[in-house]
């Protein structure tokens, strides 16, 4: 997934309340952390 998709997930996670928002934030954080240069 491209970086922009993860960047967009973070504000979306802030809007969504509860466990789903937390899950979205975790997916975004893990995704950014595991991105390779050039993706």
VEXDREN-2710 file (C-alpha; in Angstrom, 1 decimal):
% VEXDREN-2710
k/r/px/py/pz
1/UNK/0.0/0.0/0.0
2/UNK/1.4/3.4/-0.8
3/UNK/2.4/5.8/1.9
4/UNK/-0.5/8.2/1.1
5/UNK/-3.0/5.6/2.0
6/UNK/-1.5/5.2/5.5
7/UNK/-1.3/8.9/6.0
8/UNK/-5.0/9.2/5.2
9/UNK/-5.9/6.4/7.6
10/UNK/-4.6/8.3/10.6
11/UNK/-7.1/11.2/10.5
12/UNK/-9.8/8.7/9.6
13/UNK/-8.9/6.7/12.7
14/UNK/-9.3/9.9/14.8
15/UNK/-12.8/10.4/13.5
16/UNK/-13.9/6.8/14.1
17/UNK/-14.3/6.2/17.8
18/UNK/-13.7/3.0/19.7
19/UNK/-11.9/-0.2/18.8
20/UNK/-12.2/0.3/15.1
21/UNK/-10.4/3.6/15.2
22/UNK/-7.7/2.1/17.3
23/UNK/-7.4/-0.8/14.8
24/UNK/-7.2/1.6/11.9
25/UNK/-4.5/3.6/13.7
26/UNK/-2.5/0.5/14.4
27/UNK/-2.7/-0.7/10.8
28/UNK/-1.5/2.7/9.6
29/UNK/1.4/2.8/12.1
30/UNK/2.5/-0.7/11.3
31/UNK/2.2/0.0/7.6
32/UNK/4.3/3.2/7.8
33/UNK/6.9/1.4/10.0
34/UNK/7.2/-1.5/7.5
35/UNK/7.3/0.5/4.3
36/UNK/10.4/0.0/2.2
37/UNK/11.9/3.0/0.3
38/UNK/10.5/3.0/-3.2
39/UNK/7.0/1.7/-2.3
END
